[in-house]
């Protein structure tokens, strides 16, 4: 039976076999939206329930005329006051408990000097001269350069622009400080914020995670205050950039919008 099944699979065209082995993307998309819908319902269950109750109350009140409704209100004055108080209390609780909005006032990106400009041809030449990559690896690098938006005026680190490449701890620290301090100096100059006024610091680095951390180096360099909330994210890939922004937003909402 197993031989017959294998023969039937081999007899199928190659395209059909590839299609049968591909994941069902439509099912994945449906499950994704189901998860998002479930998360939305759970996060807003109280508000959705309140809206449902209010809709039922208004639907019930719509069955009465104005005169009938006024007579009932005069008879049940205590009930009306309690209901009004409950509505005002619920509305106040909602507006006070919902998270405050956080805005990005300004930002800064570090731009190196002209000596750091590296063309694609120079990058491939340096990779070939390093003698640590195979022909297959060099071909893969070239393919990545052509499809990743790496232009002829892209900046590269000094450590990788020499043969052999300098991947020492000293050079890594020099490159990290050049990028971090350059961006922070420019941001402080644009915004006029003093280093002692900074209460939260979030640093993200995917590859270079030394001890002491990058966040500790920034705190010591700018003499930030002692009670600063300092977080150092590392080894989390490119998505950690968004995680860092979200972490900073949550910290601002918790610590400064009480």
Buried (B, 14 or more C-beta within 10 A) or exposed (E): EEEEEEEEEEEEEEEEEEEEEEEEEEEEEEEEEEEEEEEEEEEEEEEEEBEEEEEEEEEEEEEEEEEEEEEEEEEEEEEEEEEEEEEEEBEEEEEEEEEEEBEEEEEBEBEBEEEBBBBBEEBBEBBBEEEEBEEEEEEEBBEEBEEEEBEEEBEBBBBBBEEEBBEEEEBBBBBBBBBBBBBBEBBBEEEEEEBEEBBBBBBBBBEEEBEEBBBBBBBEEBEBEEEBEBBBBBEEEEEBEEBBBEBBBEBBBEEEEE
